[in-house]
Amino acid sequence: MLFYYITDRKQFPGPEPRRRDLLLARIAEAARAGVDYIQLREKDLPTRGLESLAREAVGIIRETRNVKRETHLLINSRSDVALATGADGVHLPSDDISASDARAVWSSVLTRNVKRETRNVCIAVSCHTAEEVRLAEAQGADFAVFGPVFEKVGTSLSVGLDALHRACLGHMPVLAIGGVTLENARACVAAGAAGIAAIRLLQQTGIMEVVKELRGS
């Protein structure tokens, strides 16, 4: 089972410096637990603040690697920030540029790099229909995040497990998102998902315990 932790520092208590520290501590915990992907999704931060946070996150992940599973950091939407900070890739919202265009941007920048830096970009795409998943796959995305599968707190929106199953019929890995809990995560995998993506489940509970319980089952 793949795990994708999506950050939201505003869910942490206290002033901004404390929220930042708590978020970085949770990123370190996720890396120790062997979470496969972390999306830095702090959309309210200005570019300089996001770059600073991303650089620290990259350093923490590199220092705190799980010997069995590597953790990859993706930046929400901002390929420029991902490239500048040494992140592993970018997560594209459903209304963003295509995966093929994002990959072309990375290739162009790295080709011009006088140090000839070699990095394999990882591109994830948010999708809400099976058709969007197929399109993302055709455009070269590495995986899709599909949902909301279950109702999220405060909303009545959900696509359900049948829709998730249809989205998982291609060859590209699909991760389930939206209202995912310890109780229903296994149903997502049974429907064909390669894993789960979450904010609350992986940010407000013990990541190590969640990963051990679900991978162990």
Residue, then its C-alpha position, 0 to 999 in steps of 0.5 A: m500500500l502506498f501512502y501520500y501525506i498531504t500537509d496543512r500546517k494551519q491545522f496545527p495549533g499556535p502561532e505561525p512559527r510553532r505551526r511550521d515547527l510542528l509541520l516539519a516534525r510531522i514530515a520527519e515522522a512521515a519519512r521515518a514511517g516510510v510514507d512514500y510521498i509527501q505533498l507540501r500543500e501550503k498554498d497561502l504561503p508567498t513564494r519565498g516562504l514556500e521555498s524556505l519551508a520546502r528546502e527545510a523539508v527536503g533536508i529533513i527527508r534526506e536526513t530521516r530516510n527509511v532504509k526500506r522505503e524512500t520518501h519523495l517530496l512533491i510541491n503543490s502546483r509550483s514546479d518552479v519552487a520544486l526545481a529550486t529547492g531540490a524537491d522530487g516533483v510536483h502535484l498538479p491540481s485538476d485545473d493545472i497544466s498537463a503532466s506532459d507540459a510539467r515534465a517538459v518544463w522540468s526537462s528544459v530547466l535541467t537541460r540548461n543547468v550548467k551542472r548537468e543535474t540529473r533528477n527524475v521528476c515525479i508528477a502526480v495529478s488530482c482527478h475526479t473522474a475515470e476519464e481524467v485519470r485516463l487523460a493524466e495517464a496518457q499525458g505521462a503522469d506517474f500517479a493520480v489522486f482520485g476522489p473524494v471517495f468518501e464524504k469529507v467532514g463538513t461536506s456531502l460530496s463523494v464519488g464512492l467505491d464504484a467510481l474508484h474501481r472504474a478509475c483504477l482500471g488503467h495501468m497507472p497507480v491511483l491513490a484514494i483520497g477524501g474521507v479515508t480512515l483506518e476503517n475504510a482504507r482497506a476497501c479502497v485497496a480492494a477496489g483497486a487503489a494502489g494506496i491512500a492519500a490523506i491530510r487528517l489521517l496522516q497529520q492528526t494521528g500517529i503516522m507510524e501506527v497508521v502505516k504499520e496497521l494498514r501495511g501489516s494487514 
